Amino acid sequence: MTEIKEVEHTPNDTTSSDAPPPIPVDRFWIQKLLQKHPNPNARRMDKALVVAPMVDQSDLPFRLLCRKYGSNLCFTPMIHSRLLLETEAYRKKFFTTDFDRPIIAQLCGSEPDTVLKAAKLLEPYVDGIDINCGCPQGIARRGNYGAYLLEQEDTLLTLVKHLVKHLKVPLSVKVRLLPKPSIPTSTTVAADGAAPEDEFDIPKASLSLYSKLVDAGIHLLTIHGRTRKQKGPETGQTDWKTIRKAVDLFGDRIPIFANGSIQEFDDVDECLNVTNADGVMSSESVLEYPPLFYKIPQTPVRTVGRVQLAEEYMELAKQHPPNEGGQGSGLKCMRVHLHRFLHADLQGDIELRKLLVQTKTLEALEVALANCKKWHGNTNHDVASESLSWYVRHQAGDDDGDDKGETKEEATNVGEGAPADEETDVDQGMENAACLFGGEEKGDY
């Protein structure tokens, strides 16, 4: 285990005219990476089966669980560039291991030197650096990162070019589709003859931006085929056709991953057939059921049950505590994972839900899990009949995104509530700083 150390930078570190040339773009670098770190449990060996970057949820013990069940590439949780540089307690959340590979670290931020310095801290320990241009939450707007960078083309391209120039590992960008402008001007035609804003062509505008990112030298593009406005009850289906257009246009230059609308492995195969992408990334589906990518098919009949997954995660979390280098917020992070795994059980057992979401100790969390396992035994629970529950909460008409019968306070306790403000003083609560922004960024569905 190696702790990330702060590195002193001289003013010329990022501006020297003697800097080495950027690393060349290798269209097959992902394929070579998967061959270097093969996962024999993966359902497919020819494509990347990717665990998405998720705030406080793609922690080390969870990634290890996903690798056991077939994922062959993982992203870290989103790492806040400024906090990584300025806060020792935050920086101690991150360490490296030789058994958690391949791994790509995701950073958020928009100030080029700040993001670069953060990337340089992580660079020796990872297989790539990713820029978060996918987070749709309000805190990303306030912090000027995530999906909001896509609507600031000059800022984004300046950042990308700065990183490409100085990094020694491949640079990835995770994007969404561009949204329609908020204020339509149907009677105005742009000077260049473009369509008025109320006729804004989302695929065309998005592909134009992706082209500029590829031209700027990025090595990997992950496309979530939804706009930042498509979230919660308004999530809707992913636009795989636009991802396919991107693959047709740029896939001979860089690898491209598809993200969105992956519920089970049949969706993985369908997505790859439609998009011809180099890999598929999952967040919410794999968050609830890590064997999504497992070599032993888990649909239509499961052989790995949700209580088993919860127990295995707990053992990994005790070996690699999320708040001690595991890139999570400790007990809160563990509680959130159990909430996702056991979501179906929590809907029918108010006492179990309260015990899980209100617990303040590891021992109490283990009691809650033991109670759930006992209940399964007493009711002759059939693992083979299990299916996703939390993933389909919006599809079930749960318009406010909360669980049935769950209070707002309980939802906040499991990471569903409003996040701490980006500028919160770390000394006011390291738990909030450690998990970045609570749980508002709920993944990319």
PyMOL commands that set and color helices and strands:
alter all, ss='L'
color gray80, all
select helices_A, chain A and resi 29-36+60-68+81-86+88-91+112-125+138-143+146-151+153-166+197-199+202-215+232-234+240-250+265-275+284-288+290-293+306-319+331-341+343-346+350-358+362-378+383-385+408-413+426-428+430-434
alter helices_A, ss='H'
color red, helices_A
select strands_A, chain A and resi 2-3+48-51+73-75+79-80+95-96+103-108+128-133+171-176+220-224+256-259+279-282
alter strands_A, ss='S'
color yellow, strands_A
deselect
rebuild
show_as cartoon
